[in-house]
Amino acid sequence: MLIHRDPYYTTELGAAYLGDAREILSAPELEGQVDLIMTSPPFALLRKKDYGNVDARDYIAWFLEFGRLFHRLLKPKGSVVIDIGGSWVPGQPVRSLYHYELLIELCKIPGYKFHLAQEFFWFNPSKLPTPAEWVTVRRERVKDAVDCVWWLCKDPHPKACNRKVLQPYSESMKQLLRNGYKPMLRPSGHDISSKFLRDNKGAIPPNLLQIANTESNSRYLRACRQAGLKPHPARYPAMLPEFFIKMLTDEGDLVVDPLAGSNVTGEVCERLRRRWIAVDMVKEYLDGSKFRFNQFAVGDWKEATGQRAFMIAEGTQTYGRGRGSSHQK
Ligand SMILES: C[S@@+](CC[C@H](N)C(=O)[O-])C[C@H]1O[C@@H](n2cnc3c(N)ncnc32)[C@H](O)[C@@H]1O
């Protein structure tokens, strides 16, 4: 592995580390080695959550430390992708500007400046209508269902290829490809040439990613339940990192998630054959994250009845109520 220290666990392609990412990732051997940093920091929420949120006022200063670190870790053509939720000003139906301020600051850090390659928006249709006071009680605002996703880079031309994330054509586009189209000048002035009819094997996606975050019965969740571990409260859906990992890296590239939580990023990397490093400072989150990898979670499942146990692969622990095993935390 790239870091000269003991990982919390390893898989075929990756390693997870327990501790403060600012310390662990400052290992000199990692400098300039990383193709993509894909992460979702604890947001500067107004209500304090139990996974390390910091107050909005201190947030930017806190995150800029990571910004400098990310800059050092990245290869010249590497990218950073940050999924960051919005926030409200306490007691008012007014939005905090912290995530925009953070973006601007990240593009101004002396000696460590990033470019904004593109802003993305993750639309989660399953988001609840909060804050209730403004949305469901007074009805002065609509529900906030979009996260900003900042794609940053050191070089204006980072490694990226949208051909790797093409979406299926719409029915009308398929029809056009079948039936043909007469090249013409649109009323808007756009020249729709015959090139428009080339079948590129899919449509170029927009920067609005619609992904419902509705995981309720995944192996991860079932395993956490059975092991008596609390699932991570702020997981992102696998399709979000998957989009960027596909578009911005190739097989064998190195992806780092410094604030990995339940290590969705590592799971996606393993599936897509990218090397990965994940860090989180909460042991329970990393314990649960092991179940994302086949080598740690083996055996059968039986819901509700609790008849079957599964085993942690090292053979030292058995979780669940079946087969006379003990229930451990
Ligand atoms: C929003 S969560 C990430 C969730 C993750 N994307 C997932 O899908 O499971 C942010 C994580 O950052 C971790 N964290 C906060 N400060 C950290 C630090 N200095 N070093 C390492 N991890 C940290 C928290 O423990 C938390 O799990």
The ligand as an SDF file (V2000), in Angstrom:
LIG
                    3D

 27 29  0  0  0  0  0  0  0  0999 V2000
  -20.8980   13.1030    5.4310 C   0  0  0  0  0  0  0  0  0  0  0  0
  -19.9290   11.8760    6.1520 S   0  0  0  0  0  0  0  0  0  0  0  0
  -19.3760   10.9250    4.7840 C   0  0  0  0  0  0  0  0  0  0  0  0
  -20.3720    9.8790    4.3820 C   0  0  0  0  0  0  0  0  0  0  0  0
  -19.9040    8.9910    3.2580 C   0  0  0  0  0  0  0  0  0  0  0  0
  -19.8220    9.7150    1.9940 N   0  0  0  0  0  0  0  0  0  0  0  0
  -20.8330    7.8020    3.0940 C   0  0  0  0  0  0  0  0  0  0  0  0
  -21.5380    7.7440    2.0710 O   0  0  0  0  0  0  0  0  0  0  0  0
  -20.9010    6.9420    3.9950 O   0  0  0  0  0  0  0  0  0  0  0  0
  -18.4770   12.7080    6.6730 C   0  0  0  0  0  0  0  0  0  0  0  0
  -17.5280   11.8330    7.4890 C   0  0  0  0  0  0  0  0  0  0  0  0
  -16.3600   12.6040    7.7760 O   0  0  0  0  0  0  0  0  0  0  0  0
  -15.7870   12.0630    8.9730 C   0  0  0  0  0  0  0  0  0  0  0  0
  -14.7920   13.0240    9.4560 N   0  0  0  0  0  0  0  0  0  0  0  0
  -14.9940   14.2930    9.9330 C   0  0  0  0  0  0  0  0  0  0  0  0
  -13.8060   14.8860   10.2020 N   0  0  0  0  0  0  0  0  0  0  0  0
  -12.8420   13.9900    9.8590 C   0  0  0  0  0  0  0  0  0  0  0  0
  -11.4180   14.0110    9.8800 C   0  0  0  0  0  0  0  0  0  0  0  0
  -10.7410   15.0990   10.2950 N   0  0  0  0  0  0  0  0  0  0  0  0
  -10.7390   12.9180    9.4620 N   0  0  0  0  0  0  0  0  0  0  0  0
  -11.3950   11.8100    9.0420 C   0  0  0  0  0  0  0  0  0  0  0  0
  -12.7470   11.7150    9.0050 N   0  0  0  0  0  0  0  0  0  0  0  0
  -13.4590   12.7990    9.4010 C   0  0  0  0  0  0  0  0  0  0  0  0
  -16.9960   11.8390    9.8600 C   0  0  0  0  0  0  0  0  0  0  0  0
  -16.7190   10.8830   10.8560 O   0  0  0  0  0  0  0  0  0  0  0  0
  -18.0510   11.3770    8.8330 C   0  0  0  0  0  0  0  0  0  0  0  0
  -18.1740    9.9780    8.8400 O   0  0  0  0  0  0  0  0  0  0  0  0
  1  2  1  0
  2  3  1  0
  2 10  1  0
  3  4  1  0
  4  5  1  0
  5  6  1  0
  5  7  1  0
  7  8  2  0
  7  9  1  0
 10 11  1  0
 11 12  1  0
 11 26  1  0
 12 13  1  0
 13 14  1  0
 13 24  1  0
 14 15  1  0
 14 23  1  0
 15 16  2  0
 16 17  1  0
 17 18  1  0
 17 23  2  0
 18 19  1  0
 18 20  2  0
 20 21  1  0
 21 22  2  0
 22 23  1  0
 24 25  1  0
 24 26  1  0
 26 27  1  0
M  CHG  2   2   1   9  -1
M  END
$$$$
